[in-house]
Amino acid sequence: SYAAHGRDGLRELSAALAQGMTPVISYWGSDKMLWLDGRGNDKRGPCDQDKPNECPDKAKLSNFVVTPLDHAVGSPSATCPGSFDLPGYGPVSIVPTGWKTPKGGAEFQVQEAGKLVPTMGARAYFADKCTAGAYDNTQYLALNLLAKTMRFTVDLTEAGCGCNAAFYLTSMKQNTKASECFDYYCDANHVCGVSCAEIDIMEANQFAWHSTLHTAHDHNGVGKGYGGGSNFNGPRDWGSQQYGPGSSCIDTSKPFDVAVSFPVDTAGALQAMKVTLSQQGHTCQV
C-alpha cells in the first residue's frame, strides 16, 4: 500500500501508468547526496562523505526490453543522439535536455546494441520521434507498463558516493507546459517548475540503490532499497554485504540486470512495483 497525503497513492499512479509515462535517464553528482548513500542515524548506510569529483564520466544502461507479466490479472548545432529497438514496444528515439540552454546540455550517447551512455550532468527522454533542436511533448513515449515487466542491464563501475545514475518514469507526454527547462520536463519534486507523477525505478551508485513511488505532489514518496540518510535513515532492505563492490548478491563492480514489474488486480489497478536485481544466479528483490 502507498498512502500519499491521505490519498491512495497506488490508485493515482495506476492512472498515470494507464495514460503512459515517459522513461527518463539521468546521471549527476553532488556533495549533498547523503539522502541516497549516507550513513543515516543507524550508521548502517554505506557513505560517510560524498565525493562527486571522483565520479566517473559515464554510466551505462543497456538491453532494455518490455514484456507482459505472466499472470497479468531546433538549434542548427542540435543533434539527436540516436535510436534503439525496445523489444515489446518498438523503435525508441532519445531526446536530450539542454538544446534551449546556453551550454547545450551534457553529451548523451546511443551506442551499438541499444547501450545508452549518459555523461556526467546529462538527462534524456525516451520518445517516438526526435526533432533536433525542438521539444514537443507529444513526441515523448507514453509507456503503459501496467501488467508488464521492463528489463535492462546497468553498469555502475566506479560510480561512488555522490554519484546518481537514475532511470525513472514521469508523465511528460501529458504535460503541456514547457517548464523552466524548456523541454516539458516534469517530476514530483518540481525540479523544472512543473509537478507530475514520478516512478523512480533506479537511483543508484555502487553503494546505494533506491526505488521510489511518487504521486505528483509527494516529494518524499515511498521507497525501498539500500542506503541513504544524513539526519534520517534511508531504506535498509539490504546491507552492504548484499549490495556493493564485491558483495554476495550484487557485486556492483560488475554489470547486473534489473527487472521492474507492475502487477495489477482484477480491476486492472496497480498493486505494487516489484524490482529485482540479478547477477550470475543471485537475486535481490524490493
Secondary structure, 3 states (H helix, E strand, C coil): CCEECCEEHHHHHHHHHHHCEEEEEEEEECCCCHHHHECCCCCCCCECCCCHHHCCCECEEEEEEEEECCCCCCCCCCCCCEEEEECCCEEEEEEECCCCCCCCCCCEEECHHHCEEEECCCEEEEECCCECCECCHHHECCECCCCEEEEEEEECCCCCCCEEEEEEEECCCCCCCCCCCCCCCCECCCCCCCECCEEEEEEECCCCEEEEEECCCCCCCEEEEECCCCCCCCCECCCCCCEECCCCCEECCCCEEEEEECCECCCCCECCCEEEEEECCEEEEC
